[in-house]
């Protein structure tokens, strides 16, 4: 039960992190957000490593495990995070999240191709639902974008009364959000591929370092990500961009940095005491949490309609079907034997 609670808290804090970052990149840049989230995330894991008594383990990882952790850190915390934040900036969390959720299907396909794990008919159905859900969210976004493109007045409207009272400027209407679908979709797919490949790299690292602490592993992965991100700062203009972070955006970026570290800690804690097949479906609820939190915090910067809701729920259902063990699901639902045999039929894998 405690593992389920940790997984739910991880899903909620991860959703809140995405919504906070989305608010920051409305007027700020992705580079500004990453300049805070990457090093602060590394510092947070260092604190957890010390708190859990795993500081000594930082020096005992074999070279092969270190290489896998370094690659996983760069892929997940730098490349994947950049694509995720950029897609959120371009088309909002509500449209980007179902596409990023395809990471579950990507992870499954890589597990089948590389680790030769089984791939059943149920997982095919789940993958199809996830892919369909990610496309459904886009069906009405173009229409909304066209409506949002109506010209706005360039100057405040001034009303003069018959008694010649002082002119009272009417407040400017807030510019409507205009999603950039194609580029946002491409970055969201990039995030899905990075996030999907990341768990397999972490798993390879733990296979070469059995008994290693998860906090120490996360600390090493974040250290590699921070070092790699520091190379990006050598690009001309990067420091000027970061120093230009506004006071309005700074609290959103800082809260996102703390929340992403908390969410990852909850995920690690849930995996430590609960089976992967229990934790993974619960984590997919982050997509639902993101929808409600974005409406609460970022209502003026998101697209929300029936297509978004249907697509998001479809993607959540699909990700659950992909991650749940087929034998356990058919037994739980007590399905007729022919249907159960059909769903557990293995298309490939061991």
N, C-alpha and C positions, 0 to 999 in steps of 0.2 A: 504493500500500500504506500509506503514511504517513497519507493522508487517511482510510482505513478505520480505522486505529488511533486517530486523533484522534476520529472519530465514536463509536467504541466506548467510549473513555474519557469522552466527553461524556455518553453514555447512562448509563454506570455512575455518574458523579459526580452526574448529575441525579437518578437513583434514590436515591442515598445522601442527597442533600439533602432529598428528600421524606420519607424515613424518619426523618431527624434532626428535621425540623420536626414530623412526626407525634408523635414522642416528647415534644417540648416542649409541644405544645398539648394533651396528655393532661390536664395539670393547669394549664397556662398558658393565655393567651388569644392569639387570632390577631393582635390589635393589638400585643401584646408582641413576637411574632415578626417582624412587618413593620417595627416600629420599628428593628430591627437589620438585617434583610436588605436593605431598600431603600437606606438611606444607605451601608451598607458595600458593597453592590453598586456604587453610583455611585462611591465612592472607589476600588474595585478597578479599574473601567474607566478612571478618571482616571490611575491608575498605569500601566495598559497603554497608554493613549494617549501618555503621556510616554515609556515604554520603547520604543514603536514609532516614535517621532519624528513623531507626528501631532498634536502639541499646536497647531501653527499652523493646522491645518485646522478647528479649532473655530470660527474666525471667517469662514470662506469659504463656509459652506453658505448657499445662497439661502433667502429667506424661505419659499418653498413647501416646500422640503425640511425646513426647521426645523419647520414646522407638522406635517408628516407624522411626523417623528421624535418630536415632543412628544406627538402623539396616540398613537403606537405605544407610547411609554414609559408613559403613563398607563394605557392599555388593558391592556398586558401585565404591567407590573411592579407596578401597584397593584390595578386591578380584577380582572384575571385571577388574580393571585397570591392576592388575598384570597379569591376564590371557591374556588381550589384548596386553600388551607390550611383554609378553613372546612369544605369537604367531607371533607378528611382527618380533621378533628377530629370531625365528626358520625358518620361511618361507617367510618373507617379507610382506609388507603392501598389495601389489597387490593380493597375494594369500589369506591372512588372512581376509582382509576387507569384501569380500562377505559372508564369514562364520559368522563373527561377526554381519553382518547386519541381521542375522536371529533373532536378538533381537526383531525385530518388530513382527515376528510371535510368538515368545515366549510370549511377552507381551499380544498379542491378545488371545492366548490359555489360559493364566492365568486369563485374564479378563473374559473369557467365563466360566472357571471352578470355579472361586472364586466369581466374581461379577455378574455372570449370564448375561453378555452382549450378544447381538445377534452375530451370526456367520453365514454369508451368503455364497452362492455359489461363489460370486465374491471374497470373502476373502479366500476361499479354493483355488481358482485358483491362487491368489496372493501368498499364502503360498507355493504352489507347484512350482511356478516360482522362488521364492526366494531359495528354497531348491535345485532346479535344477541348478540355477545359481551358487550356492556355490560349487556344484560338477563339473560343467563344467570348472571352473577355474583350476581344478586339472588335467584335462585330458592329458595335454601335459607337465606338470611340471616334471613328472618322466623322460621323454625323455630328457628334458633340463638338469635335474640334472645329468643324466648319461653322457651327453656330457661335463658337467662341471667337471666331476670327472677325466678327462684326466690328467695324471701326468704332473706337472710343473717342469721346471729345478730347481735344488736345488742351483745352483751357477750362477752368471752372466756369460754370454758368452763373452769371450775376443777375440777381433779381432786384429791380428798383420799384419801390412802392410809390403810390401817388403822392404821399406826404414827403417824398424825398428823404426817406430814412437811409442810414448808411447801408451801402451795398453789402449783402451777406453772400459770400461765395458758397455755392453748394459743393459739398465734398465730392472729390473725384471718385467715380466707381472703381472698385478694385479690378485690375486687369484680369480677364478670364484666363484660366489655365489652358494652354495649348499643348497637348501631348505630341511628341515627335515619335510616331509609332515605329517606323522602320528601324531607325538607329537605336531606339530604346529596346526594341525586340532583340536586335543583334547582341547588344550588351547583356541583356537578360539571359540569352542562350549561352553566352560566354561564361556568365556567373554559374549557370546550371552545370556546365561541363567541368569548371574548376571545382565547384563544391561537390560534384558527384565523384570526381577522381580522388579527392582529398582523403576520404575514409579508407580507401584501399591502400594509400601510401602510409597512413598511420598504422594500419593493420600490419603491413609488411615490417614496419619499424618495430612493433611489439613482438612480432614473430622472431626477430633477431635479438630481442632484449626481453626475454620472458621474466615476468616478475617486476618489471620496471614500473615506477610510479607514474600515474597519468599527469599529475601536476608538474613533475620534473620534465616529462616529455613535452607538455604544452609550453613550458618555459623555454626549452631548447628550440621548439618550432617558432615561437614568437621572436626569439633572439635572432634566428636566421632571417625572419621576415623583416625585422627592424633594420638589420644590416643591409638587406637588399633594398629596402625602401630608402635608406640614406643615400644610395647611389642615384636614385631618382632626383634627389635634391641637388645634384650636380648640374642638372639641366638649367640653363640660363632662365632667370625669371621665376624659378620655383620658390626661392626664399622670399622674394617680394610678394608673391601670391599669398604665401602663408602668413607673412607679417601683416597683410591687409585684411585678415579676419576681423569682421566687425564685432562689436560688443553684443549686438543683437543675436548673432549666430553662435558666439562662443559657448553660451550655456547649452545649446542644443548639441553641439559637437562633443562637449565634455560629458553630458549625460549619456550620449550614445556610446562613448568610449567606456564608461563605467558599466553601462547596461550590457554591452556585448561580452565583457569579461564575466559578469555575473551569470549571464545566460549559459556561457560555456562551462562555468563551474557547476551549474545545476545539471547540465547534460552529463558531465563526467560523473557527478555524484549519483545520478539515476542509473547510469550504465554500470556503476560499481556494485549496485545492490539489486538490479532488476534485469531480466533478459532483454536482449536487443530487440526481439520480436514484440515486446511489450512497450519499450521506450520509443521505438521509431514511429509507430502510428500516432502516438500521443504528441510527438514533436510536430507532426504535420498540422496540428491545430493552430500553429503559429500563423498560418495563412488566414484563418477565420479571425483570430485576434487582431491581425493587421487591418482587416477591413473595418472593424468597429473602432479601433483606436485612431485610424486615419480619419474617419468621419468625426471623431471627437476632437482631434487636434488639428488636422490639416484639411478641413472641409473645403476650404477655398482653393486648395492646390491639388485636388484629386478628381478623378472621374468616378462617379458612382451611379450605376443604373442596374436594371435587372440582369443584363448580360454579364456584368462584372460579378454579381452575386451568384448567378447560376454557374458561371465558369469557375469561380473560386471553390464552390462546394463540390463541383464535379472533380476538380483537381485534387481536393482533399480526399474524396472517396477513392479516386484512382491511386493516390500515393499510399493509402492504407491497404488497399488490395495488393499492391506490389510488395509491401514490407511485411505483411502478415503471413505466417507460415500456412501453406495451403491445407496441410493435414489437420492442423489445429482449428482452422476456420470451418472446414467441412464437418469436423466432429462437433464443434460448438453449435453450429446451426442445424445439426442432425439432418443433413440433406439426403435426398434419395440416393441410393448407391450409384445408379448410372450417372447422375449429375455430378456427384462427388468424384467419381472416376474420371469424368471428362475434365473437371477443373484441375485435378492434380496430375493430369497427363503431362509428362515432361517432353517439351520440344527439343531441349538440349540440356547438357549438363550431367552431373553425376547423380 
